[in-house]
Amino acid sequence: GDTPLVMSEGSSSAVYLHDYLNWDERALGRGYARARWLYERLRIHDRLLNLRRVSRAYVFSRWARDINIRWGADPAKIDVVYPGFPTPAPVDRRSRTSFTFLFVGTDFERKGGFEVVEAFDAVAARYPDARLVLVSPDPRERNPDRVIHSWVSAAKRERTLGRLDALERRGVVERHPLQERHLLYNRIYPMADVFVMPSRAEGFGFTNI
């Protein structure tokens, strides 16, 4: 009716289809057109159709805006509003005797966890004071999507997991399961000197922020 509706819109579906499943531009265009046609007839309130109905939509980056316009969003309706985050108090690291790298990722493989372990293995061989903290699901348990579309070969997976076991036994790698946000902000991030996440595909990357 007369009530304005503002909607936050992401780019996850386009990223997933293009970067994870390797759909090309033509397949994406056909897929979105087919979905719109089908959803209209079945009266499904999907994000693609909601973008037509809303008064205004906002996204977190110009890149996400371009993605949505490419697949049918009205340029006059969609704006970029960059996300804001509280800035934590600075941490005094001068008294530390080790240097800690931190990796945080919900999808160990896609976020580049195997590359982090490989790189740290080389660093730890040269610098005995280096440490690595991993906050993620168990790297040995594959994300179901990765069975369909893997970023890491079987040989690399086996090799890197073997190195991870050796590094953990040496006490230079520490693993944690995924943490609540307040624990990440108040305990995990402050213990690190450097954050690393060489993601292979990313829509925005909140963890980096």
Disulfide bonds with the S-S distance in Angstrom:
none
